Amino acid sequence: MRSRDASSNTDGTAYFTDDYPACPRCGQGRVETQRAKKTGDVFQLCNECDAVWPEGVEPNLAQFGTFDTYLAVRGLPEIGEVETVNAVPR
């Protein structure tokens, strides 16, 4: 039996990390929808390699940016300024 890695949403509900698609860039991380607390912008982020895709774009190798660039362009100082918004409650 496979074990599942449980985490929690910002509202405290539980979700499992295998509820997310694998990152097409690194193949190791999971792609989660995130929200920038300062701006309210929503985007998709790989939790392993920090590849970023706009909301609504299917994560792919042809269209991705880096999280550092995303933060710099929007004036966000650090990763603590984002929260996961698409976790699937179980």
N, C-alpha and C positions, 0 to 999 in steps of 0.2 A: 504494500500500500504506500502510495506517495504522500509525503507530508506537505502541508501547505503553509506558507508564510503569511500569518495574519498581521495586519496593521490597522490603523483607524483613520477615518475621515476627520475633517475639522469639526464636524458635529458630534464626534465620538462614536459613530456607528462603525462596525468592523467591516473590513474587506480583505480579500485574499489577493496576493500579488500576481497570481496566475490569471487574474481577470483582465489583464492588459495584454495588448499585442507586443510581440518582440520587436526590438528596434531593427530596422532594415540596414542601418549604418554599421552597428557593431555586432548585432546578433546576440548580445548578452543581456542588455538592459530591457526594461519595459517602458513603453511609451504611455505617459500619463498626461491628462489634460490638467493644466495648471492655470491659476489666476494670479496676476500681479496685484498685490494688495494696494499699492500706491495708485495705479492707473486703472485697474479693473480689466486690463487686457487679458484675453484668454488665448492660450497657445498650447501646443503639445511638446513635451520634453522627455527625452530619454534619461532615465535615472542613472545610467552607467556612463555614457559618453557625452552627455549634455548636448546632443543634437536637438534642434528646435524646428518645429513646423507650425505654420499658422493654423488656427482653429479651422476645422472643416476640410483641411487638405489631408488626404491619405498619406501617412508617412512613407517616404520613398527616398531612394538614393539621389534622384535628380534634383529634388527641392528640399534642401535643409540649410539651416544656419547654425551658428554656435550660440550657446547660452551666454557666453561673455559678450558677444556682439549684441545680442538681444538686450541685455541689461544696460550696456553702455549707450545704445541708441535711445533708450527710454529713460535714462537717468536713474536707474535703480541700482543701489549700492551693493547689494549682496543677495545670495540665494535665500536668505531668511525672509525675503520680501514676497515670496510666492507661496501659494497653498494648493494642494491637490483638490480638484473639484469633480472628477469623474469616477471616483471609486464606486464600485458596485457593492452595496450592502448585502451581506449574507445572513 
